[in-house]
Amino acid sequence: ICAAASSTASATDLGRNLAGETCQSSGVAAPDQPISVKCGTSDEAVGTIGIVPRVTAAPSDSAKYRQSIASLIGVAGMQATCAEPEWVGNTLMRVCTLNSNGWPRVILGVEAGGKLYRAEGVPSATPALMAAISADAHMSAGDSSALTQALSAKLPAGIVHAAGTDYDGYKQAIETARLSGAADNYAAAENGYRNAVSVEERLFGRSSLVVGMSLAELALQVSSQGLFSEAAGLFH
């Protein structure tokens, strides 16, 4: 983070994420122009950082200051269920669960260089998100290792260290499954859900709710092919 802070605001080198992939940023943060962060070989952004405008001065009282940050770093519009905010050093952190698939997202809020930053991304991108904030603010934004420890206490190790290829593989599998199911191509949908379950079992564990949700969808596709005994086993 310190190295990133000494670079220019348009610097793209953000070090590595928790999967060991190199990460880069694009652009300079502004209220209407968020920074996007990509890691590894994936073309998909793993996170974004934006500027949250203040309409009033920050309260001097510590408790009121934290309340003001929590109210400004909102989750409105997210199709997700979010835990209550907690503070890790000078950084606000919220762990959210996407309603669509049960996968987690991390929201961070921190003031640095006279700006209030809001970052959102996958858990493994946390060090890169903090490095992007540090680079834009020209100063250290906070301790990403402490944030990693806090995330590790809340989430499975597999998802905390998930690589870009994990997200790409899941996205491709689940899109194939859903499109095939909508077209009544149950065999192709079954194959897609099996591939999605394989990724989720490795990242979340076989007994996780996330895997259970996908197994139920898989069972429906198997049942639609008349394989009722196999479907019953999957439902069980």
Disulfide bonds with the S-S distance in Angstrom:
Cys23-Cys39 2.05
Cys82-Cys96 2.01
